Amino acid sequence: MHAMTERERTLERLRKRLSGAEDGWFFAQIAAQVSERRRELGLSQADLAGLVGTTQSAIARLEAGGRPPRIDTLLRIAAALECRLIVELAPD
């Protein structure tokens, strides 16, 4: 196991902050939307994983609200689900 770099520590702090975001966990909201849309399209987790280029277990972790996926993974998931990924910044 390697020591975390400053960048990795910063990303981990950001992930933790987002996981505790008000109005429901930011990634939990996305996870629920992914699961719902996948079912609307009649796709299994394995089907979606194949379209995205990842594993079924990664899709299951995302849908369960596990570790947040990378933005490029979210973009591939959105494309596979025939959706747009919308990310918004708002001042505090």
KAGIBEL-V580884 format. One record per run of one state. SS is the DSSP state (helix for helix, strand for strand, loop for the rest). FROM is the first residue (numbers start at 1). TO is the last residue. If there is no record, write none. Layout:
SS&FROM&TO / SS&FROM&TO
This chain:
loop&1&5 / helix&6&19 / loop&20&25 / helix&26&40 / loop&41&44 / helix&45&52 / loop&53&55 / helix&56&63 / loop&64&70 / helix&71&80 / loop&81&92
